[in-house]
């Protein structure tokens, strides 16, 4: 069994300030973890993924996430927010040979000028 | 290269009517998945195809929902006798191979279904 908890349903930051979107997971297997972003009326785009290689994963658009097994966390960060980062972000887990993705509820990121 | 495409992008139908949603995966991707995104339930897995076979239909919410895939490519999700609770965004994804949870699933833009 696997599950994902995104700790904040809404995060608001000012442009140019750091972004932190929090995610905790539970998995019976060695998990693969993903962050997807969804802009309004668009499909889901993969930001980055962790698949048991380096624990610090770099993704597109300056985002990165760190896998912390002891804390069962996979938080998404970016040093400096841009207006174009405003979107909904989903933390996703899959595990073992389980192709089914389990999605968190999503975090809506608002970036203020 | 071309990504996953879905049609129609929007569909409005009356309660009780049947609808067909289409998904065209990335060329060469053997695995295809359908998900549903609704306000109350978030993103839910519906069904998975490997080639033309559907080894996992566990997410289909009722027997009004069915899906098929032909030629290892295009897939159609059919909802019969639509109900208002079927209103949602239906997302399709594909991946190169399905055998490992490490494979990236690439998503289409979705079909927004509204049942009146």
Contacts between the chains, C-beta under 8 A, distances in Angstrom:
chain1	res1	chain2	res2	distance
A	29	B	101	7.5
A	31	B	101	7.7
A	32	B	100	8.0
A	32	B	101	4.7
A	32	B	102	4.7
A	34	B	104	7.5
A	36	B	107	7.5
A	41	B	109	7.9
A	42	B	109	6.1
A	43	B	4	7.4
A	43	B	91	6.7
A	43	B	107	4.5
A	43	B	108	5.4
A	43	B	109	4.2
A	43	B	110	5.8
A	44	B	91	6.9
A	44	B	93	7.8
A	44	B	107	4.0
A	45	B	107	7.5
A	46	B	104	5.7
A	46	B	106	7.3
A	49	B	102	7.6
A	49	B	104	6.3
A	51	B	102	4.2
A	52	B	102	8.0
A	90	B	43	6.9
A	94	B	101	3.4
A	94	B	102	7.7
A	95	B	101	5.4
A	96	B	101	6.1
A	97	B	99	6.2
A	97	B	100	6.2
A	97	B	101	6.5
A	98	B	101	5.1
A	99	B	31	6.9
A	99	B	33	7.5
A	99	B	48	6.3
A	99	B	95	7.5
A	99	B	98	4.6
A	99	B	99	7.5
A	99	B	100	7.6
A	99	B	101	6.0
A	99	B	103	7.0
A	100	B	45	4.9
A	100	B	48	7.2
A	100	B	56	7.5
A	100	B	59	8.0
A	101	B	33	7.9
A	101	B	35	7.7
A	101	B	43	7.9
A	101	B	45	6.8
A	101	B	105	6.3
A	102	B	45	8.0
A	103	B	42	6.0
A	103	B	43	4.0
A	104	B	42	7.7
A	105	B	42	5.1
A	106	B	42	6.8
